[in-house]
């Protein structure tokens, strides 16, 4: 549609065909297919990259917080959010309007934004 080679009326069929071809699944209706996310039919595709950046940043920040706070996952599981909130206030919230995103991430984690933390998160969550 962006390139002009697909008209909106043909989107449901193209969407279903793409799902079958690339993922081996077929939606039973448009609600499960091309209308499954408001961003597609509302034309706000630009949000998808921001979600990806958010996931990368979150994984890298959480990894750094885990290194800085002993037993962080256990504390969170017990409803103890104060240590994480304190770390976030010191590393992010207090500097949020003073630094760029890149500077915030690198300052809090000791390295520029990358994909390694997110990859580790995915492997741990889904393959571990």
C-alpha positions as CSV (number, residue, x, y, z in Angstrom):
1,X,0.0,0.0,0.0
2,X,2.8,2.4,0.7
3,X,4.4,1.7,-2.6
4,X,1.0,2.1,-4.4
5,X,0.9,-1.5,-5.6
6,X,-1.9,-2.7,-3.3
7,X,-5.3,-1.0,-2.9
8,X,-7.0,-1.1,0.5
9,X,-9.8,-3.4,-0.8
10,X,-7.2,-6.0,-1.5
11,X,-5.5,-5.8,1.9
12,X,-7.5,-8.6,3.7
13,X,-6.6,-11.2,1.0
14,X,-3.0,-10.1,0.8
15,X,-2.7,-10.1,4.6
16,X,-4.2,-13.7,4.9
17,X,-1.9,-14.9,2.1
18,X,1.2,-13.4,3.7
19,X,0.3,-15.1,7.0
20,X,-0.1,-18.4,5.3
21,X,3.1,-18.1,3.3
22,X,5.4,-16.8,6.0
23,X,3.9,-18.2,9.2
24,X,1.8,-21.1,8.1
25,X,-1.4,-19.8,9.7
26,X,-4.6,-18.4,8.3
27,X,-6.9,-15.9,10.0
28,X,-10.5,-17.0,10.0
29,X,-11.7,-13.4,9.6
30,X,-10.4,-9.9,9.1
31,X,-10.6,-9.2,12.8
32,X,-7.9,-11.9,13.3
33,X,-6.1,-10.7,10.1
34,X,-5.5,-7.3,8.8
35,X,-7.7,-5.6,11.5
36,X,-6.0,-7.2,14.4
37,X,-4.1,-4.1,15.3
38,X,-5.4,-0.5,15.2
39,X,-2.1,0.7,13.8
40,X,-2.6,-1.0,10.5
41,X,-6.0,0.3,9.5
42,X,-5.5,3.6,11.2
43,X,-2.4,4.2,9.0
44,X,-0.1,4.9,12.0
45,X,2.6,2.4,10.9
46,X,5.3,4.7,12.3
47,X,4.6,3.4,15.8
48,X,6.1,0.0,15.2
49,X,9.8,1.1,15.2
50,X,9.2,2.9,18.5
51,X,7.8,-0.3,20.0
52,X,11.0,-2.1,18.9
53,X,13.2,0.7,20.4
54,X,11.2,0.5,23.6
55,X,11.7,-3.2,23.9
56,X,15.5,-2.9,23.2
57,X,15.8,-0.1,25.8
58,X,13.7,-2.0,28.4
59,X,15.8,-5.1,28.1
60,X,19.1,-3.3,28.4
61,X,17.9,-1.2,31.3
62,X,16.5,-4.2,33.1
63,X,19.7,-6.2,32.6
64,X,21.7,-3.3,34.1
65,X,19.2,-3.0,37.0
66,X,19.6,-6.7,37.7
67,X,23.3,-6.3,37.8
68,X,23.0,-3.4,40.3
69,X,20.3,-4.8,42.5
70,X,20.9,-8.2,44.2
71,X,18.0,-10.6,43.8
72,X,15.9,-8.1,41.8
73,X,13.7,-10.8,40.2
74,X,12.9,-12.3,43.5
75,X,12.1,-8.9,45.0
76,X,9.8,-8.0,42.2
77,X,8.0,-11.4,42.5
78,X,7.4,-10.5,46.2
79,X,6.0,-7.1,45.2
80,X,9.0,-5.2,46.3
81,X,9.3,-2.5,43.7
82,X,11.2,0.1,45.8
83,X,14.7,-1.1,44.8
84,X,13.9,-0.9,41.1
85,X,12.1,2.4,41.4
86,X,15.1,3.8,43.3
87,X,17.5,2.7,40.6
88,X,15.2,4.1,37.9
89,X,14.9,7.4,39.7
90,X,18.7,7.7,40.0
91,X,19.6,6.4,36.6
92,X,16.7,7.6,34.4
93,X,14.0,9.8,36.0
94,X,16.4,12.4,37.5
95,X,18.1,12.9,34.1
96,X,15.2,12.3,31.7
97,X,14.8,15.8,30.5
98,X,18.5,16.7,30.6
99,X,19.9,13.9,28.3
100,X,19.1,12.4,25.0
101,X,17.8,8.8,24.9
102,X,21.2,7.6,23.8
103,X,22.9,9.3,26.6
104,X,20.4,8.0,29.2
105,X,20.8,4.4,28.1
106,X,24.6,4.5,27.9
107,X,24.8,6.3,31.2
108,X,22.5,3.8,33.0
109,X,23.9,0.7,31.4
110,X,27.5,1.6,30.6
111,X,27.2,0.9,26.9
112,X,25.3,2.2,23.8
113,X,21.9,0.9,22.9
114,X,22.3,-2.5,21.2
115,X,20.5,-5.7,20.6
116,X,22.4,-8.1,22.9
117,X,20.3,-7.6,26.0
118,X,17.1,-8.1,24.1
119,X,18.5,-11.2,22.4
120,X,19.5,-12.6,25.8
121,X,16.0,-11.8,27.2
122,X,14.3,-13.6,24.3
123,X,16.5,-16.6,24.6
124,X,16.0,-16.8,28.3
125,X,12.2,-16.3,28.1
126,X,11.4,-18.5,25.2
127,X,14.3,-21.0,24.9
128,X,15.5,-21.3,28.5
